[in-house]
């Protein structure tokens, strides 16, 4: 759970990074939906959710200023760590 809290922290830092570019509202919605999905430890994020979130973070990071992009790239790295620590469960 610590890793997911740090992902959320990075998203919040990205939102607060000046200057305002109009991306803040989209990032705020993304952070809120991410946090809502991660509040229950017994339900880890599924691979599809992780993939979509990583894609959105990459797209925003590629189009924004350096300080904000730094936080978004860090959030992606943390999501990679989370995915490595929580491999998908096999259904039998």
C-alpha positions in Angstrom: 0.0 0.0 0.0 3.0 2.3 0.6 3.8 2.3 -3.1 0.3 3.3 -4.0 0.3 6.1 -1.5 3.5 7.3 -3.1 2.0 7.1 -6.6 -0.9 9.3 -5.3 1.6 11.7 -3.7 3.4 12.1 -7.0 0.1 12.8 -8.8 -0.7 15.5 -6.2 2.8 17.0 -6.7 2.2 17.0 -10.4 -1.1 18.9 -10.0 0.6 21.5 -7.8 3.6 22.0 -10.0 3.5 25.5 -11.6 2.7 26.9 -14.0 -1.0 26.0 -14.5 -1.5 24.6 -17.9 -5.1 23.4 -17.8 -4.1 19.8 -17.2 -4.7 20.1 -13.4 -8.3 19.2 -13.6 -7.7 16.1 -15.6 -4.9 15.1 -13.2 -7.1 15.8 -10.3 -9.8 13.5 -11.7 -7.2 10.8 -12.5 -5.7 11.0 -8.9 -9.2 10.8 -7.3 -10.3 7.8 -9.4 -6.9 6.1 -8.8 -7.1 6.7 -5.0 -10.7 5.4 -4.9 -9.7 2.2 -6.7 -6.7 1.6 -4.4 -8.3 2.2 -1.0 -9.0 -1.5 -0.4 -5.8 -3.6 0.0 -7.6 -6.9 -0.6 -8.4 -5.8 -4.2 -5.2 -5.1 -5.9 -5.2 -3.1 -9.2 -5.7 -5.4 -12.2 -3.2 -5.4 -15.0 -5.6 -3.6 -17.3 -6.1 -0.7 -14.9 -2.4 -0.4 -14.4 -1.8 -0.4 -18.1 -4.4 2.3 -18.7 -3.1 4.5 -15.9 0.5 4.2 -17.1 -0.6 5.1 -20.6 -2.5 8.2 -19.4 0.5 9.3 -17.3 2.9 8.9 -20.2 0.6 10.9 -22.6 0.3 13.7 -20.1 4.0 13.7 -19.2 5.0 13.9 -22.9 3.0 17.0 -23.4 3.6 19.0 -20.2 6.4 21.0 -18.7 9.5 19.4 -17.1 8.6 19.8 -13.4 5.2 18.2 -13.8 6.6 15.5 -16.1 9.2 14.5 -13.5 6.4 13.7 -11.0 4.4 11.8 -13.6 7.4 9.7 -14.7 8.1 8.9 -11.1 4.5 7.8 -10.6 4.9 5.5 -13.5 8.1 4.0 -12.1 6.2 3.4 -8.8 3.4 1.7 -10.6 6.0 -0.6 -12.3 7.3 -1.5 -8.8 3.8 -2.2 -7.6 3.1 -4.4 -10.6 6.3 -6.4 -9.9 5.4 -6.8 -6.3 1.8 -7.8 -7.1 1.7 -10.1 -10.1 -1.8 -11.0 -11.4 -3.5 -13.9 -9.7 -4.0 -16.9 -11.8 -7.6 -18.2 -11.9 -7.9 -22.0 -11.6 
